[in-house]
Amino acid sequence: MTLRDLKAGIAVFDRQTGEFVEQHNADHRFRSASVVKLLIVLDYLWDRGPAYDVPAADRERLEVMLRSSDDDAASYYWDHLGGTAIIDRMVKRLGLTQTAGPPPTHAGHWGYVAITAADTVRIYQYLLDEAPLQVRDYVMGLLHQPTRHGTDGFDQYFGIASVFAPDFSIKQGWSGFLGSSGYGSDTAKPVDSPVDLHSDALHTTGTVGPDDRTIVAVFTLHPAGTPYETAYSEVTRLTAALTVPGGVRTLRGGQ
């Protein structure tokens, strides 16, 4: 890692060979930011089989949560599904090893969930290879259709979305940047936390290539006060440097 003061956790998994092709601090814990929305939607769908019918109101909320990273929708489900209990359930169900709920003093802050690049790969592995067909098609279908901007107005086409086309899916995460959703809402961050809650966080996760061949998880931290555009460029450059089987690179992301 040579980009400025960037701290990164990386895992790239080739589903065709069944092997990791890139790993760097893959088990280092980061605050999840919006990547935790993957666990929220899976918990919501878990006991809805075999039909997996989703009421219209929930479809609308889940769509904007996954496609546009809407925080209000995530907060709605965090409250209605039991908060930290969501994480406890999904950790057991998926066999996650480093994922944990937010600090007890900040139980309502779903973005403070601790997660790793390796555990994120495991989440996508479940979605793609183990989840019921209806769950896979529904969730991955939304992740393959991200909007350019989140509902907070932030451009979420950094990293995977800037580097690879046309076959990609994403669930991005950003936290701490001036003007982002929730910025400044936590004036008393917990002192005792397993993750860095003070640096700015920008994460790109998803799949690349035909049939979602490669799972990519890149978690990054930047010095507090880093302009979003700077972090955006750094994460995109870092992602462009990775070995990603099946990925077709675009001019936007570099060669």
Backbone as CSV, one residue per row, in Angstrom:
resi,resn,N_x,N_y,N_z,CA_x,CA_y,CA_z,C_x,C_y,C_z
1,MET,0.844,-1.182,0.000,0.000,0.000,0.000,0.885,1.240,0.000
2,THR,0.805,2.037,-1.030,1.677,3.196,-1.135,0.908,4.505,-1.244
3,LEU,-0.415,4.464,-1.222,-1.199,5.670,-1.400,-1.296,6.460,-0.098
4,ARG,-0.533,7.546,-0.026,-0.613,8.487,1.080,-0.682,7.760,2.420
5,ASP,-1.640,8.121,3.277,-1.772,7.491,4.590,-2.900,6.468,4.607
6,LEU,-3.219,5.923,3.456,-4.332,4.989,3.328,-4.081,3.714,4.127
7,LYS,-5.100,3.297,4.889,-5.071,2.013,5.586,-6.120,1.132,4.925
8,ALA,-5.735,-0.074,4.533,-6.648,-0.895,3.744,-6.688,-2.341,4.211
9,GLY,-7.869,-2.945,4.039,-8.064,-4.376,4.193,-8.666,-4.892,2.900
10,ILE,-8.049,-5.906,2.307,-8.427,-6.332,0.958,-8.582,-7.847,0.898
11,ALA,-9.622,-8.292,0.201,-9.779,-9.711,-0.111,-10.425,-9.814,-1.486
12,VAL,-9.791,-10.573,-2.369,-10.314,-10.811,-3.716,-10.376,-12.321,-3.915
13,PHE,-11.574,-12.835,-4.181,-11.792,-14.284,-4.246,-12.344,-14.673,-5.607
14,ASP,-11.648,-15.595,-6.273,-12.063,-16.097,-7.580,-12.969,-17.311,-7.377
15,ARG,-14.243,-17.167,-7.665,-15.186,-18.266,-7.467,-14.949,-19.406,-8.449
16,GLN,-14.324,-19.121,-9.571,-14.083,-20.166,-10.563,-13.016,-21.145,-10.094
17,THR,-11.971,-20.633,-9.462,-10.901,-21.504,-8.967,-11.083,-21.863,-7.498
18,GLY,-11.944,-21.108,-6.799,-12.143,-21.344,-5.376,-10.985,-20.877,-4.525
19,GLU,-10.250,-19.869,-5.006,-9.069,-19.404,-4.284,-9.051,-17.881,-4.178
20,PHE,-8.419,-17.404,-3.105,-8.144,-15.980,-2.983,-6.982,-15.629,-3.905
21,VAL,-7.121,-14.531,-4.635,-6.026,-14.072,-5.492,-5.353,-12.828,-4.923
22,GLU,-6.012,-12.162,-3.986,-5.427,-11.004,-3.302,-5.909,-11.023,-1.851
23,GLN,-4.982,-10.821,-0.919,-5.342,-10.631,0.483,-4.335,-9.681,1.122
24,HIS,-4.852,-8.698,1.817,-4.009,-7.752,2.555,-4.810,-7.290,3.761
25,ASN,-4.339,-7.611,4.945,-5.085,-7.271,6.167,-6.543,-7.724,6.065
26,ALA,-6.748,-8.908,5.491,-8.111,-9.377,5.220,-8.913,-9.626,6.486
27,ASP,-8.239,-9.844,7.620,-8.933,-10.089,8.881,-8.894,-8.878,9.814
28,HIS,-8.458,-7.747,9.292,-8.450,-6.526,10.102,-9.859,-5.948,10.161
29,ARG,-10.289,-5.584,11.355,-11.644,-5.060,11.528,-11.739,-3.581,11.164
30,PHE,-12.769,-3.265,10.411,-13.120,-1.893,10.066,-14.567,-1.649,10.492
31,ARG,-14.937,-0.401,10.692,-16.363,-0.137,10.867,-17.033,-0.334,9.511
32,SER,-18.187,-0.925,9.543,-18.809,-1.393,8.305,-19.343,-0.276,7.428
33,ALA,-19.755,0.841,8.040,-20.551,1.825,7.309,-21.703,1.068,6.638
34,SER,-22.029,1.385,5.402,-23.230,0.812,4.784,-23.076,-0.619,4.285
35,VAL,-21.881,-1.190,4.369,-21.721,-2.588,3.954,-22.585,-3.507,4.814
36,VAL,-22.882,-3.090,6.046,-23.721,-3.906,6.933,-25.132,-4.090,6.380
37,LYS,-25.520,-3.282,5.423,-26.857,-3.425,4.837,-27.036,-4.782,4.162
38,LEU,-25.939,-5.420,3.781,-26.025,-6.786,3.258,-26.570,-7.738,4.321
39,LEU,-26.092,-7.591,5.544,-26.567,-8.458,6.626,-27.992,-8.111,7.026
40,ILE,-28.339,-6.841,6.945,-29.700,-6.429,7.297,-30.711,-7.056,6.339
41,VAL,-30.447,-7.001,5.035,-31.409,-7.561,4.084,-31.469,-9.079,4.194
42,LEU,-30.342,-9.730,4.445,-30.364,-11.186,4.591,-31.147,-11.605,5.831
43,ASP,-30.993,-10.861,6.911,-31.753,-11.179,8.118,-33.248,-10.986,7.877
44,TYR,-33.598,-9.924,7.176,-35.010,-9.670,6.860,-35.607,-10.833,6.067
45,LEU,-34.858,-11.366,5.117,-35.379,-12.403,4.223,-35.288,-13.811,4.801
46,TRP,-34.542,-13.991,5.877,-34.148,-15.330,6.326,-35.321,-16.284,6.525
47,ASP,-36.358,-15.852,7.193,-37.471,-16.749,7.534,-38.701,-16.534,6.655
48,ARG,-38.519,-15.986,5.471,-39.658,-15.683,4.608,-39.892,-16.739,3.534
49,GLY,-39.134,-17.821,3.575,-39.320,-18.882,2.600,-40.580,-19.692,2.883
50,PRO,-41.024,-20.534,1.933,-40.329,-20.755,0.660,-40.661,-19.745,-0.431
51,ALA,-41.707,-18.937,-0.239,-42.117,-18.021,-1.312,-41.277,-16.745,-1.332
52,TYR,-40.789,-16.327,-0.154,-40.018,-15.091,-0.028,-40.783,-13.886,-0.577
53,ASP,-42.062,-13.834,-0.235,-42.870,-12.680,-0.621,-42.465,-11.473,0.220
54,VAL,-42.300,-10.346,-0.436,-41.919,-9.110,0.241,-43.001,-8.071,-0.026
55,PRO,-43.643,-7.553,1.026,-44.679,-6.532,0.834,-44.140,-5.327,0.062
56,ALA,-45.035,-4.643,-0.622,-44.634,-3.530,-1.484,-43.852,-2.461,-0.729
57,ALA,-44.293,-2.135,0.489,-43.602,-1.091,1.255,-42.172,-1.502,1.573
58,ASP,-41.990,-2.782,1.899,-40.641,-3.257,2.185,-39.802,-3.336,0.916
59,ARG,-40.413,-3.708,-0.178,-39.661,-3.736,-1.437,-39.099,-2.351,-1.755
60,GLU,-39.914,-1.343,-1.537,-39.465,0.021,-1.817,-38.301,0.410,-0.911
61,ARG,-38.417,0.077,0.380,-37.349,0.416,1.322,-36.074,-0.371,1.025
62,LEU,-36.220,-1.666,0.765,-35.042,-2.495,0.516,-34.341,-2.088,-0.779
63,GLU,-35.129,-1.724,-1.780,-34.524,-1.306,-3.045,-33.673,-0.057,-2.865
64,VAL,-34.202,0.944,-2.183,-33.438,2.181,-2.020,-32.272,1.973,-1.056
65,MET,-32.414,1.030,-0.123,-31.321,0.737,0.803,-30.144,0.096,0.082
66,LEU,-30.426,-0.826,-0.839,-29.347,-1.536,-1.518,-28.852,-0.811,-2.764
67,ARG,-29.745,-0.220,-3.529,-29.321,0.437,-4.766,-28.737,1.824,-4.509
68,SER,-29.306,2.544,-3.543,-28.901,3.932,-3.302,-28.352,4.144,-1.901
69,SER,-28.106,3.057,-1.185,-27.490,3.089,0.143,-28.221,4.020,1.108
70,ASP,-29.546,3.947,1.105,-30.342,4.841,1.941,-30.213,4.481,3.417
71,ASP,-29.866,5.462,4.230,-29.652,5.219,5.656,-30.955,5.154,6.443
72,ASP,-31.962,5.904,6.035,-33.234,5.859,6.751,-33.843,4.463,6.676
73,ALA,-33.731,3.832,5.516,-34.258,2.475,5.367,-33.491,1.510,6.267
74,ALA,-32.168,1.653,6.312,-31.364,0.778,7.171,-31.738,0.974,8.635
75,SER,-31.938,2.214,9.044,-32.307,2.492,10.435,-33.677,1.906,10.765
76,TYR,-34.587,1.953,9.808,-35.919,1.372,10.007,-35.801,-0.119,10.322
77,TYR,-35.029,-0.851,9.522,-34.905,-2.289,9.753,-34.055,-2.595,10.977
78,TRP,-33.057,-1.772,11.238,-32.244,-1.961,12.447,-33.140,-1.909,13.686
79,ASP,-34.056,-0.957,13.700,-34.968,-0.820,14.842,-35.998,-1.950,14.888
80,HIS,-36.554,-2.312,13.737,-37.647,-3.281,13.705,-37.179,-4.735,13.809
81,LEU,-35.928,-5.000,13.472,-35.437,-6.382,13.497,-34.582,-6.692,14.723
82,GLY,-34.411,-5.712,15.596,-33.723,-6.016,16.852,-32.321,-5.480,16.994
83,GLY,-31.895,-4.598,16.097,-30.591,-3.969,16.245,-29.447,-4.967,16.224
84,THR,-28.649,-4.956,17.278,-27.466,-5.817,17.344,-27.810,-7.293,17.206
85,ALA,-29.039,-7.669,17.552,-29.454,-9.070,17.397,-29.369,-9.516,15.937
86,ILE,-29.530,-8.583,15.010,-29.366,-8.902,13.588,-27.972,-9.465,13.346
87,ILE,-26.986,-8.785,13.892,-25.596,-9.194,13.689,-25.322,-10.526,14.379
88,ASP,-25.821,-10.670,15.599,-25.623,-11.930,16.321,-26.188,-13.108,15.534
89,ARG,-27.377,-12.928,14.968,-27.992,-14.015,14.196,-27.197,-14.326,12.936
90,MET,-26.808,-13.283,12.209,-26.142,-13.507,10.930,-24.719,-14.043,11.099
91,VAL,-24.061,-13.667,12.166,-22.731,-14.217,12.448,-22.815,-15.738,12.589
92,LYS,-23.811,-16.212,13.329,-23.977,-17.654,13.526,-24.414,-18.346,12.241
93,ARG,-25.323,-17.736,11.525,-25.856,-18.360,10.317,-24.795,-18.520,9.226
94,LEU,-23.952,-17.506,9.075,-22.979,-17.512,7.983,-21.588,-17.963,8.413
95,GLY,-21.379,-18.125,9.714,-20.062,-18.533,10.186,-19.026,-17.433,10.076
96,LEU,-19.453,-16.197,10.292,-18.519,-15.071,10.247,-17.634,-15.107,11.491
97,THR,-16.372,-14.763,11.335,-15.427,-14.940,12.440,-14.996,-13.644,13.116
98,GLN,-15.099,-12.513,12.421,-14.615,-11.260,12.986,-15.679,-10.167,13.040
99,THR,-16.876,-10.472,12.587,-17.951,-9.483,12.569,-18.605,-9.402,13.942
100,ALA,-18.891,-8.182,14.394,-19.497,-7.985,15.714,-20.339,-6.724,15.699
101,GLY,-21.295,-6.671,16.614,-22.176,-5.521,16.708,-21.452,-4.271,17.158
102,PRO,-22.129,-3.134,17.092,-21.525,-1.875,17.525,-21.294,-1.873,19.032
103,PRO,-20.476,-0.959,19.538,-20.259,-0.876,20.989,-21.586,-0.715,21.724
104,PRO,-21.731,-1.336,22.901,-22.995,-1.267,23.649,-23.476,0.157,23.901
105,THR,-22.547,1.092,24.048,-22.937,2.479,24.290,-23.523,3.140,23.049
106,HIS,-23.339,2.496,21.885,-23.805,3.065,20.626,-24.551,2.001,19.819
107,ALA,-25.426,1.289,20.513,-26.111,0.153,19.890,-26.972,0.552,18.698
108,GLY,-27.378,1.802,18.629,-28.206,2.243,17.517,-27.427,2.617,16.275
109,HIS,-26.105,2.636,16.377,-25.263,3.035,15.251,-24.873,1.802,14.432
110,TRP,-25.727,1.415,13.490,-25.447,0.213,12.703,-24.169,0.348,11.879
111,GLY,-23.776,1.564,11.543,-22.549,1.767,10.776,-21.287,1.482,11.559
112,TYR,-21.433,1.287,12.896,-20.288,0.966,13.747,-20.083,-0.540,13.909
113,VAL,-20.858,-1.338,13.203,-20.625,-2.785,13.206,-19.197,-3.052,12.736
114,ALA,-18.513,-3.962,13.412,-17.153,-4.338,13.020,-17.219,-5.444,11.976
115,ILE,-16.433,-5.299,10.913,-16.450,-6.280,9.831,-15.076,-6.312,9.177
116,THR,-14.795,-7.368,8.445,-13.513,-7.504,7.755,-13.735,-7.791,6.276
117,ALA,-12.671,-7.640,5.508,-12.750,-7.978,4.087,-13.034,-9.467,3.909
118,ALA,-12.397,-10.310,4.729,-12.603,-11.757,4.612,-14.043,-12.143,4.932
119,ASP,-14.617,-11.563,5.987,-16.011,-11.864,6.313,-16.955,-11.360,5.226
120,THR,-16.604,-10.252,4.602,-17.444,-9.735,3.521,-17.448,-10.693,2.335
121,VAL,-16.304,-11.269,2.021,-16.261,-12.298,0.977,-17.189,-13.447,1.343
122,ARG,-17.173,-13.841,2.605,-18.040,-14.938,3.055,-19.519,-14.589,2.858
123,ILE,-19.893,-13.342,3.105,-21.287,-12.920,2.906,-21.687,-13.090,1.444
124,TYR,-20.815,-12.645,0.543,-21.121,-12.796,-0.884,-21.107,-14.266,-1.304
125,GLN,-20.229,-15.059,-0.717,-20.233,-16.490,-1.023,-21.573,-17.116,-0.657
126,TYR,-22.089,-16.745,0.504,-23.402,-17.258,0.889,-24.457,-16.816,-0.121
127,LEU,-24.463,-15.533,-0.437,-25.461,-15.000,-1.360,-25.433,-15.720,-2.705
128,LEU,-24.250,-15.954,-3.219,-24.107,-16.481,-4.570,-24.217,-17.998,-4.654
129,ASP,-23.772,-18.697,-3.622,-23.640,-20.150,-3.729,-24.492,-20.959,-2.757
130,GLU,-25.078,-20.313,-1.752,-25.810,-21.069,-0.742,-27.228,-20.561,-0.491
131,ALA,-27.463,-19.308,-0.724,-28.781,-18.735,-0.445,-29.839,-19.346,-1.363
132,PRO,-31.087,-19.416,-0.907,-32.166,-19.844,-1.803,-32.168,-18.993,-3.072
133,LEU,-32.556,-19.602,-4.176,-32.511,-18.926,-5.468,-33.239,-17.586,-5.439
134,GLN,-34.404,-17.547,-4.775,-35.172,-16.299,-4.736,-34.406,-15.196,-4.014
135,VAL,-33.706,-15.566,-2.950,-32.926,-14.588,-2.190,-31.753,-14.093,-3.025
136,ARG,-31.043,-15.026,-3.631,-29.894,-14.641,-4.464,-30.319,-13.703,-5.583
137,ASP,-31.351,-14.088,-6.315,-31.758,-13.280,-7.462,-32.269,-11.909,-7.031
138,TYR,-32.989,-11.869,-5.920,-33.541,-10.594,-5.458,-32.430,-9.648,-5.008
139,VAL,-31.565,-10.115,-4.118,-30.527,-9.238,-3.569,-29.492,-8.892,-4.633
140,MET,-28.983,-9.894,-5.336,-27.963,-9.608,-6.342,-28.534,-8.770,-7.482
141,GLY,-29.810,-8.963,-7.787,-30.429,-8.142,-8.821,-30.380,-6.664,-8.474
142,LEU,-30.601,-6.342,-7.200,-30.530,-4.947,-6.765,-29.092,-4.442,-6.737
143,LEU,-28.166,-5.286,-6.299,-26.764,-4.866,-6.237,-26.169,-4.655,-7.627
144,HIS,-26.749,-5.303,-8.619,-26.299,-5.111,-10.001,-26.893,-3.854,-10.634
145,GLN,-27.779,-3.168,-9.915,-28.411,-1.969,-10.468,-28.245,-0.769,-9.529
146,PRO,-27.028,-0.445,-9.148,-26.838,0.687,-8.234,-27.122,2.009,-8.927
147,THR,-27.646,2.954,-8.176,-27.764,4.313,-8.698,-26.394,4.981,-8.615
148,ARG,-26.183,5.986,-9.441,-24.877,6.654,-9.436,-24.604,7.335,-8.092
149,HIS,-25.640,7.906,-7.504,-25.490,8.624,-6.244,-26.338,7.978,-5.153
150,GLY,-25.825,8.027,-3.929,-26.621,7.610,-2.793,-27.701,8.640,-2.518
151,THR,-28.627,8.308,-1.643,-29.695,9.259,-1.338,-29.175,10.478,-0.579
152,ASP,-27.941,10.416,-0.075,-27.350,11.600,0.556,-26.608,12.466,-0.457
153,GLY,-26.683,12.078,-1.742,-26.076,12.873,-2.798,-24.647,12.505,-3.136
154,PHE,-24.048,11.580,-2.391,-22.655,11.213,-2.630,-22.544,10.239,-3.804
155,ASP,-21.566,10.497,-4.668,-21.291,9.639,-5.820,-20.717,8.316,-5.306
156,GLN,-21.410,7.206,-5.603,-20.947,5.913,-5.095,-20.308,5.044,-6.182
157,TYR,-19.892,5.679,-7.278,-19.253,4.911,-8.344,-17.729,4.933,-8.234
158,PHE,-17.213,4.828,-7.032,-15.773,4.708,-6.830,-15.399,3.220,-6.803
159,GLY,-14.111,2.944,-6.800,-13.662,1.566,-6.664,-14.162,0.673,-7.776
160,ILE,-14.841,-0.402,-7.407,-15.312,-1.398,-8.372,-16.077,-0.753,-9.519
161,ALA,-16.994,0.148,-9.204,-17.867,0.723,-10.229,-17.118,1.629,-11.197
162,SER,-15.996,2.196,-10.775,-15.203,3.039,-11.659,-14.216,2.235,-12.494
163,VAL,-13.841,1.072,-11.999,-12.767,0.308,-12.647,-13.291,-0.723,-13.634
164,PHE,-14.417,-1.354,-13.312,-14.862,-2.500,-14.097,-16.227,-2.265,-14.744
165,ALA,-16.384,-2.800,-15.952,-17.654,-2.739,-16.665,-17.649,-3.845,-17.716
166,PRO,-18.820,-4.310,-18.144,-20.136,-3.907,-17.647,-20.650,-4.788,-16.514
167,ASP,-19.931,-5.885,-16.239,-20.437,-6.863,-15.273,-19.892,-6.598,-13.877
168,PHE,-20.664,-5.892,-13.066,-20.272,-5.706,-11.671,-21.516,-5.506,-10.821
169,SER,-21.367,-5.788,-9.540,-22.368,-5.424,-8.541,-21.615,-4.726,-7.421
170,ILE,-22.297,-3.866,-6.680,-21.619,-3.172,-5.582,-22.527,-2.993,-4.375
171,LYS,-21.905,-3.019,-3.220,-22.468,-2.443,-1.998,-21.337,-1.658,-1.373
172,GLN,-21.429,-0.353,-1.510,-20.387,0.546,-1.050,-20.656,1.010,0.380
173,GLY,-19.651,1.637,0.959,-19.823,2.217,2.281,-18.956,3.453,2.425
174,TRP,-19.520,4.498,3.025,-18.730,5.701,3.311,-19.208,6.296,4.627
175,SER,-18.273,6.848,5.383,-18.615,7.349,6.713,-17.596,8.382,7.159
176,GLY,-18.100,9.472,7.729,-17.240,10.482,8.321,-16.963,11.682,7.445
177,PHE,-17.323,11.611,6.170,-17.009,12.699,5.251,-17.991,13.858,5.412
178,LEU,-17.470,15.059,5.314,-18.271,16.264,5.456,-19.464,16.236,4.504
179,GLY,-20.668,16.362,5.060,-21.869,16.403,4.250,-22.537,15.068,4.021
180,SER,-21.880,13.972,4.424,-22.492,12.657,4.227,-23.589,12.427,5.256
181,SER,-24.458,11.473,4.961,-25.559,11.162,5.868,-25.012,10.783,7.238
182,GLY,-25.545,11.411,8.274,-25.109,11.116,9.632,-23.878,11.875,10.072
183,TYR,-23.306,12.698,9.184,-22.084,13.421,9.547,-22.330,14.298,10.780
184,GLY,-21.471,14.129,11.782,-21.554,14.947,12.978,-22.630,14.540,13.961
185,SER,-23.361,13.445,13.664,-24.459,13.054,14.553,-23.959,12.407,15.835
186,ASP,-22.754,11.857,15.800,-22.198,11.209,16.984,-21.124,12.112,17.579
187,THR,-21.498,12.862,18.581,-20.557,13.805,19.191,-19.766,13.182,20.329
188,ALA,-20.098,11.945,20.698,-19.396,11.274,21.798,-19.102,9.835,21.404
189,LYS,-18.140,9.659,20.509,-17.788,8.317,20.057,-17.259,7.491,21.225
190,PRO,-17.559,6.187,21.244,-17.100,5.348,22.353,-15.578,5.291,22.416
191,VAL,-15.057,5.317,23.622,-13.608,5.239,23.801,-13.129,3.818,23.559
192,ASP,-13.903,2.846,24.037,-13.529,1.440,23.922,-14.239,0.823,22.727
193,SER,-13.553,0.748,21.599,-14.143,0.196,20.386,-13.105,-0.649,19.663
194,PRO,-13.517,-1.791,19.099,-12.564,-2.647,18.380,-12.183,-2.100,17.010
195,VAL,-12.845,-1.022,16.578,-12.555,-0.459,15.262,-12.277,1.037,15.379
196,ASP,-11.600,1.563,14.383,-11.308,2.993,14.303,-12.585,3.728,13.899
197,LEU,-13.088,4.567,14.795,-14.306,5.325,14.523,-14.013,6.791,14.225
198,HIS,-12.751,7.143,14.144,-12.377,8.544,13.978,-11.893,8.873,12.565
199,SER,-11.212,7.937,11.928,-10.783,8.167,10.549,-11.995,8.137,9.625
200,ASP,-11.855,8.715,8.450,-12.912,8.634,7.447,-12.823,7.271,6.755
201,ALA,-13.976,6.670,6.494,-14.013,5.316,5.936,-14.653,5.317,4.551
202,LEU,-14.038,4.578,3.627,-14.589,4.424,2.282,-14.322,2.994,1.822
203,HIS,-15.405,2.249,1.568,-15.295,0.828,1.249,-15.988,0.521,-0.082
204,THR,-15.362,-0.337,-0.876,-16.000,-0.820,-2.100,-16.046,-2.341,-2.055
205,THR,-17.243,-2.901,-2.165,-17.406,-4.356,-2.146,-18.393,-4.760,-3.226
206,GLY,-18.249,-5.999,-3.696,-19.182,-6.487,-4.706,-18.589,-7.618,-5.514
207,THR,-19.095,-7.757,-6.727,-18.637,-8.820,-7.617,-18.263,-8.241,-8.972
208,VAL,-17.392,-8.972,-9.669,-16.892,-8.521,-10.966,-16.863,-9.707,-11.921
209,GLY,-17.232,-9.437,-13.169,-17.102,-10.443,-14.212,-18.388,-11.197,-14.490
210,PRO,-18.413,-11.928,-15.602,-19.592,-12.730,-15.951,-19.931,-13.715,-14.839
211,ASP,-21.226,-13.853,-14.565,-21.701,-14.776,-13.527,-21.075,-14.483,-12.166
212,ASP,-20.785,-13.206,-11.910,-20.231,-12.806,-10.607,-18.990,-13.622,-10.266
213,ARG,-18.084,-13.729,-11.234,-16.946,-14.631,-11.055,-16.099,-14.296,-9.829
214,THR,-15.776,-13.012,-9.645,-14.834,-12.644,-8.589,-15.485,-11.734,-7.557
215,ILE,-15.278,-12.064,-6.297,-15.764,-11.245,-5.187,-14.636,-10.317,-4.756
216,VAL,-14.948,-9.038,-4.636,-13.952,-8.032,-4.264,-14.422,-7.298,-3.018
217,ALA,-13.541,-7.188,-2.033,-13.841,-6.416,-0.823,-12.622,-5.565,-0.487
218,VAL,-12.798,-4.258,-0.553,-11.720,-3.311,-0.252,-12.234,-2.328,0.795
219,PHE,-11.659,-2.398,1.988,-12.023,-1.499,3.087,-10.870,-0.527,3.308
220,THR,-11.181,0.759,3.441,-10.112,1.745,3.609,-10.461,2.791,4.659
221,LEU,-9.404,3.299,5.305,-9.513,4.403,6.251,-8.588,5.522,5.798
222,HIS,-9.044,6.751,5.991,-8.310,7.936,5.571,-8.268,8.922,6.738
223,PRO,-7.227,9.732,6.831,-7.161,10.705,7.930,-8.424,11.554,7.993
224,ALA,-8.906,11.806,9.198,-10.108,12.620,9.369,-9.951,13.950,8.647
225,GLY,-10.989,14.335,7.934,-10.952,15.580,7.183,-10.516,15.425,5.742
226,THR,-10.206,14.190,5.327,-9.838,13.957,3.930,-11.018,14.319,3.025
227,PRO,-10.809,15.118,1.985,-11.912,15.406,1.060,-12.429,14.116,0.424
228,TYR,-13.733,14.034,0.251,-14.326,12.827,-0.320,-13.729,12.520,-1.688
229,GLU,-13.511,13.549,-2.488,-12.981,13.344,-3.831,-11.593,12.706,-3.789
230,THR,-10.805,13.060,-2.779,-9.467,12.484,-2.643,-9.554,11.005,-2.292
231,ALA,-10.389,10.677,-1.312,-10.561,9.280,-0.930,-11.137,8.470,-2.084
232,TYR,-12.093,9.047,-2.791,-12.718,8.413,-3.955,-11.647,8.000,-4.969
233,SER,-10.746,8.929,-5.275,-9.697,8.654,-6.257,-8.718,7.602,-5.749
234,GLU,-8.373,7.675,-4.465,-7.406,6.729,-3.913,-7.958,5.309,-3.897
235,VAL,-9.217,5.155,-3.505,-9.815,3.820,-3.482,-9.941,3.271,-4.902
236,THR,-10.264,4.126,-5.843,-10.372,3.685,-7.234,-9.014,3.255,-7.772
237,ARG,-7.981,4.016,-7.477,-6.633,3.640,-7.918,-6.192,2.333,-7.274
238,LEU,-6.497,2.168,-5.999,-6.138,0.935,-5.304,-6.861,-0.260,-5.925
239,THR,-8.144,-0.104,-6.199,-8.928,-1.182,-6.797,-8.422,-1.520,-8.193
240,ALA,-8.029,-0.502,-8.943,-7.530,-0.721,-10.303,-6.232,-1.517,-10.313
241,ALA,-5.485,-1.482,-9.210,-4.204,-2.185,-9.142,-4.353,-3.655,-8.758
242,LEU,-5.556,-4.083,-8.409,-5.764,-5.451,-7.951,-5.871,-6.432,-9.118
243,THR,-5.515,-7.674,-8.846,-5.746,-8.764,-9.790,-7.173,-9.261,-9.592
244,VAL,-8.001,-9.107,-10.630,-9.419,-9.459,-10.530,-9.803,-10.303,-11.745
245,PRO,-9.752,-11.622,-11.625,-10.089,-12.490,-12.756,-11.495,-12.222,-13.289
246,GLY,-11.606,-12.157,-14.608,-12.897,-11.951,-15.251,-13.293,-10.502,-15.401
247,GLY,-12.537,-9.597,-14.800,-12.898,-8.192,-14.852,-12.465,-7.523,-16.142
248,VAL,-13.358,-6.735,-16.724,-13.037,-5.917,-17.893,-12.888,-4.485,-17.408
249,ARG,-11.716,-3.917,-17.614,-11.422,-2.597,-17.068,-11.887,-1.490,-18.003
250,THR,-12.309,-0.386,-17.402,-12.771,0.765,-18.161,-11.699,1.840,-18.149
251,LEU,-11.862,2.832,-19.005,-10.919,3.947,-19.028,-11.023,4.778,-17.764
252,ARG,-12.223,4.811,-17.147,-12.402,5.615,-15.936,-11.502,5.131,-14.815
253,GLY,-11.369,3.817,-14.698,-10.613,3.277,-13.586,-9.135,3.150,-13.854
254,GLY,-8.724,3.344,-15.083,-7.319,3.181,-15.401,-7.030,1.764,-15.850
255,GLN,-5.869,1.564,-16.389,-5.485,0.259,-16.926,-4.436,-0.395,-16.039
